């Protein structure tokens, strides 16, 4: 029984295709089944501290367009709906890394990384699993940004473009919020 527990724990430390350990140091998050990184770790990635082993880091901002336009992490792509993520990530999956040892990672977030970001991370993993023969994956290494854009902006505004923060429930965008909530169901 102890050996089974140890093996299960070891599996949790491996990326989705079980080929290697996670590259980035993870922290506790709201959802135990997901891997979270801190805002500091996100900055380490943005500033090139992992450039020798990272082929690409795609930051997936799951907030609604009006939130994204009010300010986002530099280099982030805005994919608020499942169909957007499917088109962008899964309809044309990446080729395997041309250089052995180099990785492609995805980092998901929303305003607080409590609902939309984690939900989209799970969606990508489920669709990726469905498209591939287990345990192979197009995107084996997925993370969620702890604290979401709100916390990242509060601590690392200089890595945001523009350097602003527009909350989901901003009073000037109530109609857009209503429209997006209907579309995302």
C-alpha positions in Angstrom: 0.0 0.0 0.0 2.9 2.4 0.8 4.5 1.7 -2.6 1.2 2.4 -4.4 1.0 5.8 -2.6 4.6 6.6 -3.5 4.0 5.7 -7.1 0.8 7.8 -7.2 2.7 10.8 -5.7 5.5 10.4 -8.2 3.0 10.4 -11.1 1.7 13.7 -9.8 5.2 15.2 -10.2 5.4 14.2 -13.9 4.1 16.1 -16.8 0.9 14.8 -18.6 2.7 12.2 -20.8 4.7 10.9 -17.8 8.0 11.4 -19.7 9.7 13.8 -17.2 9.2 16.0 -14.2 7.7 19.5 -14.4 10.2 22.1 -15.5 8.7 24.9 -13.4 8.5 24.9 -9.6 4.8 24.7 -8.6 2.9 26.1 -5.7 -0.4 25.3 -4.0 -3.5 26.3 -5.8 -7.3 26.2 -5.5 -7.6 23.0 -7.6 -5.5 20.1 -6.4 -5.5 18.3 -9.8 -3.8 21.3 -11.5 -0.2 22.6 -11.4 0.1 26.2 -10.4 3.0 28.5 -10.8 3.6 31.7 -8.9 3.7 35.2 -10.5 7.5 35.2 -9.7 7.9 32.0 -11.7 5.9 33.6 -14.6 8.4 36.5 -14.6 11.3 34.1 -14.6 9.9 32.6 -17.8 9.2 36.0 -19.3 12.7 37.2 -18.6 14.3 34.2 -20.3 15.6 32.3 -17.3 14.5 29.1 -18.9 15.4 30.0 -22.5 17.9 27.1 -22.8 15.2 24.5 -22.2 12.0 26.2 -23.4 11.1 26.0 -27.1 8.0 28.1 -26.4 5.8 29.3 -23.5 2.3 30.2 -24.5 0.4 32.3 -22.0 -3.4 31.7 -22.5 -5.4 34.6 -21.1 -9.0 33.2 -20.6 -10.5 36.5 -19.7 -13.1 38.3 -21.9 -11.7 40.6 -24.6 -12.6 43.8 -22.8 -10.6 42.6 -19.8 -7.6 41.6 -22.0 -7.7 44.9 -23.8 -7.6 46.7 -20.5 -4.2 45.1 -19.7 -2.6 41.7 -20.1 0.7 39.9 -19.6 3.2 40.6 -22.3 2.9 38.0 -25.1 -0.3 36.5 -23.8 -2.9 35.3 -26.3 -6.6 36.0 -25.6 -8.7 32.8 -25.9 -11.8 33.3 -23.8 -14.0 30.5 -25.4 -13.5 26.8 -25.8 -13.9 27.1 -29.6 -11.1 29.7 -29.6 -8.8 27.4 -27.7 -9.7 24.5 -29.9 -8.9 26.5 -33.1 -5.7 28.0 -31.8 -4.2 25.1 -30.0 -5.8 21.8 -31.0 -6.8 22.1 -34.7 -3.1 22.8 -35.7 -1.0 21.2 -32.9 2.7 21.9 -32.8 5.2 19.6 -34.3 7.3 17.7 -31.7 10.2 19.9 -30.5 13.0 20.0 -33.1 15.6 19.8 -30.4 15.5 17.1 -27.8 15.2 18.4 -24.3 13.3 21.6 -25.3 9.8 22.0 -24.1 6.6 23.7 -25.0 4.5 24.8 -22.0 1.1 26.4 -21.6 0.2 28.8 -18.8 -3.5 29.5 -18.3 -5.0 32.3 -16.3 -8.1 34.5 -15.9 -8.8 37.3 -13.5 -8.2 35.3 -10.3 -7.3 31.9 -11.8 -10.1 30.4 -9.9 -12.7 29.5 -12.6 -12.1 30.3 -16.3 -8.4 29.6 -16.4 -8.5 26.3 -14.6 -11.6 25.2 -16.6 -9.8 25.9 -19.9 -6.7 24.1 -18.7 -8.8 21.0 -18.0 -10.6 21.4 -21.4 -7.2 21.4 -23.3 -6.0 18.4 -21.4 -9.3 16.5 -22.1 -9.3 17.3 -25.8 -5.6 16.6 -26.1 -6.1 13.2 -24.5 -9.0 12.5 -26.9 -6.8 13.4 -30.0 -3.8 11.3 -29.0 -3.0 7.7 -28.1 -2.4 7.5 -24.3 -0.1 8.7 -22.8 1.0 10.9 -25.8 0.0 14.5 -25.8 0.6 17.6 -27.9 0.8 19.7 -24.8 2.0 17.6 -21.9 3.1 20.5 -19.7 0.2 22.7 -18.5 0.2 25.3 -15.6 -2.2 27.7 -14.1 -1.0 31.1 -12.9 -1.7 31.4 -9.2 -3.7 34.5 -8.3 -4.5 35.2 -12.0 -4.0 38.5 -13.8 -5.1 40.6 -10.8 -2.2 39.3 -8.6 0.3 39.4 -11.5 -0.6 43.0 -12.3 -0.4 44.0 -8.7 3.1 42.7 -8.3 4.6 42.9 -11.9 2.9 45.8 -13.7 6.0 46.4 -15.8 5.4 43.0 -17.5 1.9 44.0 -18.6 0.7 45.6 -21.8 -0.9 48.0 -21.5 -0.1 48.5 -17.9 -3.7 48.4 -16.7 -6.2 46.2 -15.1 -9.9 46.0 -16.0 -12.0 43.7 -13.8 -14.6 41.4 -15.3 -17.4 43.2 -13.5 -16.3 46.7 -14.6 -19.5 48.8 -14.8 -18.7 50.1 -18.3 -18.7 46.6 -19.8 -21.9 45.0 -18.2 -23.5 44.3 -21.6 -20.3 42.6 -23.0 -20.1 40.5 -19.8 -23.7 39.4 -20.3 -23.0 38.5 -23.9 -19.9 36.5 -23.2 -21.4 34.6 -20.3 -24.2 33.5 -22.7 -21.7 32.4 -25.3 -19.4 30.5 -22.9 -22.1 28.1 -21.7 
